Amino acid sequence: MDDLGDVLSGGRDLCNLGGGNPAQIPAVQSIFDKTISEAVGNGTFRALISSYDGPQGHRPFLIALSNLLNREYGWSVGPDNIAMTTGSQSSFYILFNLLTGLCGDGQRRHIKLPMVPEYIGYADVAFANDGLRANRPLIDIIDSHTFKYRIDFDEFKIDDTAGGICVSRPTNPTGNLLSAEEIEKLMELTHAAGVPLIIDNAYGVPFPNIVFSNIEPMFDSHVIYCMSLSKLGLPGLRTGIVVASEEIIEVIGSVNAIMSLATGSLGAGLTTPLVETGEALRLGREVIRPYYESRLKQALFWCKEHMVGLDYFIHQPEGGIFLWLWFPALPVATQVLYQRLKARGILVIPGHYFFPGLNETWDHAHECVRISYSQSPDQVEKGIRILAEEVRRAFEL
């Protein structure tokens, strides 16, 4: 994070393929520019920044989103089933600490990740020791340079030490999209065990819809569905969204009141009209998703061009803004590769950070890297070219 901060502050001349910042898509930014101008002109902007919202969040947004979810997907939720947080990381901080540690019945519980790699931000969220536990995935080799992780349901068990199950869909870092069948199976298992299923939807449907196939979001009374405005194009406004039972939402509101008195109003207030009219869905479907699909095709082409002769695999990219590259039998750990790339002005993220809760040594974790293809095309091509050079060098030394 210090290295990424150097990039953002202009302190160093680095090619940043490591961060999760979304691309600045002109067509999206122009809509937000217009929305802000209109809000300033009609007094909405002043109202948003000059008053506290309730700890559950901006009420008009909660109403608009519940209506959208019911109308578009047949959910049965109301505004009291939704709460805002100061970004997704805050959502997981609240939820993980609510569901882990020493509980009222004397049992210590943890969050279970059905498979890793998973989102790096889960790693240190829970206060409790052993707050996360994770399973290895199954690996399907699709072709000579493509693979896919799957949940190993034969090994995945939910016992009375599980406080909740968490998955991201699509998954950061790999771009993996759990199938409807996998999600349904997890919903069945968690319902039977009486524990919540947390679905991290930072890149998914209904927005920002960086998903390269047609899917519908899935929900039930024991599901906790987490969303964000960041990848819609507003990461600096730190707006997280949680859809859950009224009991969970009431607790989130209470924690918000203690931690920050109230959540920020600006992100929710500016996007309420987009959610009310369905424009947020159109943006995802017609602008954001095609933009990233185009960038993905470019990045895959550059991998094929610059990695000729290397033994490499790319996780099948089904959504999100990252490529997950695996170099089997890489002679150096990807942490060493990271340092060599940084010395040449390229930032990536070493793979071993994305295996939180896996309490065993697995060489595979040190053979993978995550790169973002959301940055400018010249930076992405440069980063992939130099990455290939350094991997080739590692095998030659």
C-alpha angles and dihedrals in degrees: 000000000000089000091049089048089055089055094049093046093049091241094132137024099242133152102232114214091141107074131081097230111137122235119267098243109197095216091052095044091051090056091051091046089053092045092052092047091051091046091052092047097050097040096251093116093054091048091051095052099038102055137053118242120216116274091258091061143250104343098209089055092049090052093046094049095046089051091050094049092048094044099044103033107020095246119155103222135131133200089273088064092062133069134177124226134184092267134318092284088062090049091057093042090058097041098044093049091045091055104035138062128036108351131201093265092056094254120128111224138190141194113258121215108201089211142355148251091075139154113315091221093070092065104086103016100101118076093207121092108247088019091152131045124181142186130222114249130233112252120220116195105215101179140332093299106016132078139165136209120227132187112259098223091180089066099033111096132170115212133169092278091068114100093179145337122239133195134163119223113221091021125236115237103021106037088235115158113205108224123244087251092055092049092047090051091051091048091052094047095047093045090052091048093046095236129122124255112220114205114195105210101175092134101024146086136341090023144033083008097198088162121123097212135046113270138152125225114251125219142170137168093273095043121103108204116198123198138169143199093219100092090041083071105272106095093142093060092063100216119167125180129204124192113192146118117316089249092059093042092052090054092048090052090051092050091048090053091052098042102038108358089232139004121252114275102201102080094045093042095050094048098042092092090049091052094043094053097037091244089129089062092049091050091054095044101041105026116017100040096046090047093056093041088058092048090048093054090051092050093048090050091052091049090053091046099046101034098056109146095017124117100236141141131200120208108244101267107226100156146337127061103281142086118216111207125194122197106190115219092005104184093223130043114257088244086067090045088052092056092048091050092047089053086058093047099260124123122201130152118253111235101234092075089068096064102079115168096017100127097192137072115260120175090206090070090062094048097062136079134186121222129181120228093189095093127086115305093241091054093047093050092045091050094049092047094051092042089055090048093052094046090050089049091051091056093045098050 
